[in-house]
Every structure is written in structure tokens, then in C-alpha cells.
């Protein structure tokens, strides 16, 4: 699916998303959103909300869009609830483990308030694959091991 084109000096299609309470939803399946930190008039902070499952790990990536994002040095801050203290921070990538089934809130901003007009970026959230549960061979009961070797 093609992303809608926009000039990086205009607001993106996700505005108004300037506070935690106005956070727009982003899928956690790796679908990218093309966004920008629109300067109106000084600087912009974007917020998204992420639905997450307890115990699952997620990777958040925010990458400047080539020349359209050349003025950005992105900073990510993750919150369990609006008004809380952040519990995870990162540059252009952040990984976290959901400690409960919940909606988490992500703040995207530039590390400097005086960034230039080339302010476009792509944001995506991906759930990491959960490895299958395994048991060390030393924990397998001896009787099961003996029976298993009968078939080899």
C-alpha cells in the first residue's frame, strides 16, 4: 500500500497528535507511517499509542526520510500511561517488553528544539517473534530419554 505523499513543511495526516491524550494509533505489525515534525511555528512533538500483549517484546523504529529528514535527530520516549514518568527511552530505535496487556504511549521528538525544515520520518512498530518454549536436555526425565532412544 502506497503512503500518501506530502511536503515535509506541511503537517502530516496524523495531526493533531501533539500530546499523550491526542496520541494516534499505530499497528504493531511493522506497517510504516510516514510522518513529520511540523514546525508550527517552533517545534513539534508527535505521540502514538501502541496496543501490546503481556510478555511480548516490541521494536519501535523512527528513521529520518533521507533528504526530507536530514535535519532530524530523533528521540523516543515510552510511557505506560499519560502523565507517568517514561520507562524506556532511545534514539531512533527502542525495544521494550510489555509488562501487561495495555496501551503504551510513545513520544517522538527531535533531540533539539531548533531542527530545520527537513523533518520527515518513518515510524514503525514490530512485535518480535516469540521463540518456542524449550527444555534443556538435562531437565528431561530419564524415562522419557530412555524411551526416545529406543526409536533412534
N, C-alpha and C positions, 0 to 999 in steps of 0.2 A: 504494500500500500504506500503510495507516494505521500510525502509530507507536504503540507501546504507551504508555498514559498512566501516569504515576507522580507521586507528590508530590515536589517538589524537596527535601524534607527526608529522603527515603529514598535509598539507593544506587540507581544506575541499573542496567539489565540487563547492562551491560558489565563490572561489577565481578567479579572483582578485576583491576584494571588500574593498579596503583599504582607499578609500576616498569617499566623498559625490558624486563626479562625476562618480565614478565607482560602486555606490550602485546597488545591485541586488534586483529584485522584490520579495516580499513575499505576498502571498494571505492574505486577511483579514477575512478568513473563519475558522480560527483555525487550519489549516493544519500545522503540526510542520515541522521545518527544523532542522536537526542535523548538528551542526557547531562546529568550534573550533577557539580559538585564537592562531593560529600557531605562534610559536616563530621563526622568521627568520630575523636576528639572535636574536633580543632583545625582541620585543613585537609586538602584532598585534592589530589593531582596525578594526572591521567589520562595514559595512554600508549596510542598506537595504532601499528600498523605498516602501511606503505604499500608495495605492490609497484609498482615503477616501471621503465620501459624507458629504456635509454640514449639520451640526446639529447632526450628528451621533456620538455616543461615541464608543471608541475602547479601548481594553485592550491588552497591549503588555506584554508578559511574556518571560523571558530568565532564564532558570534554569540550573545550572551545572548538568552534566550527571553522577551522582553517583561518583564512584571512578575515572572515566575518567575526571571528572570536579572538583575534590577535591581541586585543587589549585586556583580556581576562586572565586573572589568577584566581581560580575558583576555590571556594571553601565550603565544605559541607558540615552541617551540624544536625544531629538526630536527637529527637525528643520522644519520650514515652507519652507525654500529654502536653497540651498547650499550657504554657506558664511554668513548666518544670525546668530544671537545670538539664542541659544536654547530657546524654550519657555516651555519646560517641561523636567523634569529630574526625575529619580527614580533609585532604586536599581534593584532588579530582576523583578519588576513589575511596569508598568506605565500605567495610564489611561489618555486619552485625548478626547476632543470633537473637531471635525473638524469644523473650523470656515468658511470654504469654500470648495467647490468641488476642490480637489487638490491632488497632490502627496506630501507626507510628507517624511522626511528623518530621519532615526533612526541610531544613532551611538551606537555600542555595544563595550564596552571595560572593562578591569579589572580596579578596583579602584587603583591598584598598578601596576607599570611597571615591577616589579620583580616577577611576578607569576611563578609558577612551570610548569612542563611539562604536568600535568594532567589538560587539558584546554578545554575539550569538553563541549558543552552546547546545549540545545534545545531551539529554538526560535519559538514563535507563536504569531499571531495577530488575535484577535477575535472582530468582530463587536457586540456590545451589542444590545439586542433586544430593540426596541423602544416601550414603553408602549402605549396602545391606548389612544387617547385624551379623557378626561372625563370632565364633567361639574359638579361642585358642585350643589347639590340639591337646594341650596338657590338661584342659578342663573337661574334655570329653570322657565320660565314664568308660572304664576299662572294658566292660562287657560289650559296649557298643563298638569300640575299636576292634575287639576280637572278632565280632560278627562281620564287621565291614571288611576285614582282611580275608575272610572266608570266600568273598566274591572276587578277589583280585587274582 
